[in-house]
Structure formats: structure tokens, C-alpha cells
Amino acid sequence: MGAKLGTIFARAGHEVVFSYARSEAKLKRLARAAGGKARVGTPREAAQNADAVLLAVHWLRFDDMLAQAGDLSGKVVITCSLPMNADDTGLVVAHTSSGAEELAKRIPGARVVSAFGTIPSEVLFGVYAARRRARRPSLVYCGDDRKARSVAVKLIRDAGFDPVDAGPLRIARYLEPFTMLIAQLAYEGKGGPQLAYRFERYRK
Ligand SMILES: NC(=O)c1ccc[n+]([C@@H]2O[C@H](COP(=O)([O-])OP(=O)(O)OC[C@H]3O[C@@H](n4cnc5c(N)ncnc54)[C@H](OP(=O)(O)O)[C@@H]3O)[C@@H](O)[C@H]2O)c1
């Protein structure tokens, strides 16, 4: 998710710092391939001067990643991470809380928004390539902080989606299980993982 979204954001004109992987060579290759103003940095360097930080790591890596990122107070933190168990078969937080809410409790000064976690990574480049079409796929997001929400909306649009405001951060407890449905359709359904969704309203 981080590799693809970072590449898309770089191609959309943002200054992107790729960070957090076991191989720095992989990050360097990613930054080169993304082009534009993409580069590599430590999690702390990536977070320090960023207008937005995308967290795209496994739930079980949060402790390590947050320790490396340092102080995120005041930062817009966009999480697409789901609170999955070790073998990625189920959510370990659900119904009465969410991964996004638990994250927000751990970085109380940060402006946390949940976005991009409801679609499979395999569809991202296709949606970006089709961004000039009139009917874009939806992308739900939620968060409590006004600034974080507006940054997320801009990035969602830049990636080729139509942002759908789902409300405050606690709604992530519905977004995250919804993603399990999307994953079921993408990875177990017949059409393959290049799946996005679109909400439409019908009025008389
Ligand atoms: N994949 C999807 O379609 C999708 C969709 C919606 C939400 N999500 C959520 O998005 C998050 C990221 O998923 P992903 O599929 O993008 O995961 P991923 O491909 O495994 O990427 C996670 C990142 O963490 C790094 N990493 C893993 N172990 C590490 C370690 N021990 N030390 C340092 N870096 C480490 C990986 O780098 P290396 O492996 O190269 O070291 C990679 O840069 C997850 O929380 C997932 O639930 C994923």
C-alpha cells in the first residue's frame, strides 16, 4: 500500500519520502521508479517535516514503527492499516473499537484519519490511470480533525477516487470490517483483486 500510494502521490506532484522496510535498496528503487520529488528517509526523517504521514504497516509492526517515527504530535496521520492478526485471517480489534481509534489513543497529539484502507492495493494504479473519467470509484474516510480530513480529501482526489465522508474516527470500527468484505470479494471472488466500489444516491 505504501509503495503504490507513495508512487501515486509522487506522480501527482507531492514530495514523497519512502520509509520503513527491511531493505533500503528496495526503498531506493521505489523512490527512483516513482520519480518526481520522491526520496528515501528514516521514519523520523519522513515524519519530521511532512504535511501528512501515511501509516501502511502491519498492525503487529506498529510499536516498532511508532518508536522509529518519534514524536507525531500535531501531525496529520493517515492510516490505511487494519488491525489484523499475525496470519492475516481476522481483525483483532472490532465492533467496539478499531485499529484507527487504538492508533489515535497511542499518539494522542496526532491528527489521525482513516483512509485508503478499504480498497485492495492491486486496484490503485488502475484507478489513478482512470482519474479523468467522470465516474470515479468512491473511497470512504473518517476522522475527527478538520485539517486531517481536508488533507485526506485532497490525497484521495489526487489518487483518482471520489472521497466519501463517513464521519468521526469512531466510524473506522465499521470501515475496517467493511474492508474484510472487500478483501473477500477481491481475493476470493471471481473477478480478481482489481476491485473498487462506488456509492450512489438516488433521488426521485
Ligand atoms: N495490501 C492491501 O491490499 C491492503 C489493503 C487495505 C489495507 N491494507 C493494510 O495496509 C497495511 C500495509 O499492508 P501491505 O499489504 O502494504 O503490507 P506490506 O506489503 O507487508 O508492507 C508493509 C511495509 O512494512 C515493511 N516491513 C515489514 N516488516 C518489517 C520489519 N520487520 N522491519 C521494517 N519494515 C518492515 C515492509 O517492508 P519489507 O517487507 O520490504 O521489509 C513494507 O514496507 C496493513 O496494515 C494492511 O492491513 C493492505
Ligand as a Chemical Component Dictionary entry (heavy atoms), coordinates in Angstrom:
data_LIG
# 
_chem_comp.id                   LIG 
_chem_comp.type                 NON-POLYMER 
_chem_comp.pdbx_formal_charge   0 
_chem_comp.three_letter_code    LIG 
# 
loop_
_chem_comp_atom.comp_id 
_chem_comp_atom.atom_id 
_chem_comp_atom.alt_atom_id 
_chem_comp_atom.type_symbol 
_chem_comp_atom.charge 
_chem_comp_atom.model_Cartn_x 
_chem_comp_atom.model_Cartn_y 
_chem_comp_atom.model_Cartn_z 
_chem_comp_atom.pdbx_ordinal 
LIG N1  N1  N 0  -2.363 -4.922 0.732  1  
LIG C1  C1  C 0  -3.569 -4.424 0.650  2  
LIG O1  O1  O 0  -4.231 -4.562 -0.393 3  
LIG C2  C2  C 0  -4.186 -3.672 1.791  4  
LIG C3  C3  C 0  -5.458 -3.103 1.627  5  
LIG C4  C4  C 0  -6.006 -2.359 2.672  6  
LIG C5  C5  C 0  -5.295 -2.192 3.852  7  
LIG N2  N2  N 1  -4.074 -2.780 3.991  8  
LIG C6  C6  C 0  -3.335 -2.573 5.247  9  
LIG O2  O2  O 0  -2.213 -1.772 4.938  10 
LIG C7  C7  C 0  -1.108 -2.126 5.786  11 
LIG C8  C8  C 0  0.085  -2.460 4.913  12 
LIG O3  O3  O 0  -0.230 -3.591 4.119  13 
LIG P1  P1  P 0  0.702  -4.032 2.914  14 
LIG O4  O4  O 0  -0.009 -5.147 2.244  15 
LIG O5  O5  O -1 1.098  -2.837 2.144  16 
LIG O6  O6  O 0  1.952  -4.633 3.716  17 
LIG P2  P2  P 0  3.417  -4.904 3.195  18 
LIG O7  O7  O 0  3.411  -5.082 1.719  19 
LIG O8  O8  O 0  3.924  -6.008 4.037  20 
LIG O9  O9  O 0  4.179  -3.554 3.539  21 
LIG C9  C9  C 0  4.423  -3.190 4.843  22 
LIG C10 C10 C 0  5.706  -2.380 4.966  23 
LIG O10 O10 O 0  6.293  -2.720 6.214  24 
LIG C11 C11 C 0  7.646  -3.125 5.981  25 
LIG N3  N3  N 0  8.083  -4.100 6.979  26 
LIG C12 C12 C 0  7.567  -5.309 7.226  27 
LIG N4  N4  N 0  8.230  -5.909 8.225  28 
LIG C13 C13 C 0  9.227  -5.047 8.590  29 
LIG C14 C14 C 0  10.255 -5.076 9.554  30 
LIG N5  N5  N 0  10.430 -6.135 10.347 31 
LIG N6  N6  N 0  11.066 -4.010 9.676  32 
LIG C15 C15 C 0  10.920 -2.927 8.872  33 
LIG N7  N7  N 0  9.952  -2.844 7.922  34 
LIG C16 C16 C 0  9.111  -3.886 7.792  35 
LIG C17 C17 C 0  7.617  -3.712 4.597  36 
LIG O11 O11 O 0  8.898  -3.721 4.016  37 
LIG P3  P3  P 0  9.657  -5.078 3.582  38 
LIG O12 O12 O 0  8.671  -6.196 3.602  39 
LIG O13 O13 O 0  10.164 -4.799 2.229  40 
LIG O14 O14 O 0  10.725 -5.219 4.585  41 
LIG C18 C18 C 0  6.730  -2.708 3.900  42 
LIG O15 O15 O 0  7.467  -1.545 3.571  43 
LIG C19 C19 C 0  -1.569 -3.317 6.628  44 
LIG O16 O16 O 0  -1.920 -2.864 7.905  45 
LIG C20 C20 C 0  -2.794 -3.842 5.893  46 
LIG O17 O17 O 0  -3.744 -4.395 6.783  47 
LIG C21 C21 C 0  -3.499 -3.509 2.984  48 
# 
loop_
_chem_comp_bond.comp_id 
_chem_comp_bond.atom_id_1 
_chem_comp_bond.atom_id_2 
_chem_comp_bond.value_order 
_chem_comp_bond.pdbx_ordinal 
LIG N1  C1  SING 1  
LIG C1  O1  DOUB 2  
LIG C1  C2  SING 3  
LIG C2  C3  SING 4  
LIG C2  C21 DOUB 5  
LIG C3  C4  DOUB 6  
LIG C4  C5  SING 7  
LIG C5  N2  DOUB 8  
LIG N2  C6  SING 9  
LIG N2  C21 SING 10 
LIG C6  O2  SING 11 
LIG C6  C20 SING 12 
LIG O2  C7  SING 13 
LIG C7  C8  SING 14 
LIG C7  C19 SING 15 
LIG C8  O3  SING 16 
LIG O3  P1  SING 17 
LIG P1  O4  DOUB 18 
LIG P1  O5  SING 19 
LIG P1  O6  SING 20 
LIG O6  P2  SING 21 
LIG P2  O7  DOUB 22 
LIG P2  O8  SING 23 
LIG P2  O9  SING 24 
LIG O9  C9  SING 25 
LIG C9  C10 SING 26 
LIG C10 O10 SING 27 
LIG C10 C18 SING 28 
LIG O10 C11 SING 29 
LIG C11 N3  SING 30 
LIG C11 C17 SING 31 
LIG N3  C12 SING 32 
LIG N3  C16 SING 33 
LIG C12 N4  DOUB 34 
LIG N4  C13 SING 35 
LIG C13 C14 SING 36 
LIG C13 C16 DOUB 37 
LIG C14 N5  SING 38 
LIG C14 N6  DOUB 39 
LIG N6  C15 SING 40 
LIG C15 N7  DOUB 41 
LIG N7  C16 SING 42 
LIG C17 O11 SING 43 
LIG C17 C18 SING 44 
LIG O11 P3  SING 45 
LIG P3  O12 DOUB 46 
LIG P3  O13 SING 47 
LIG P3  O14 SING 48 
LIG C18 O15 SING 49 
LIG C19 O16 SING 50 
LIG C19 C20 SING 51 
LIG C20 O17 SING 52 
# 
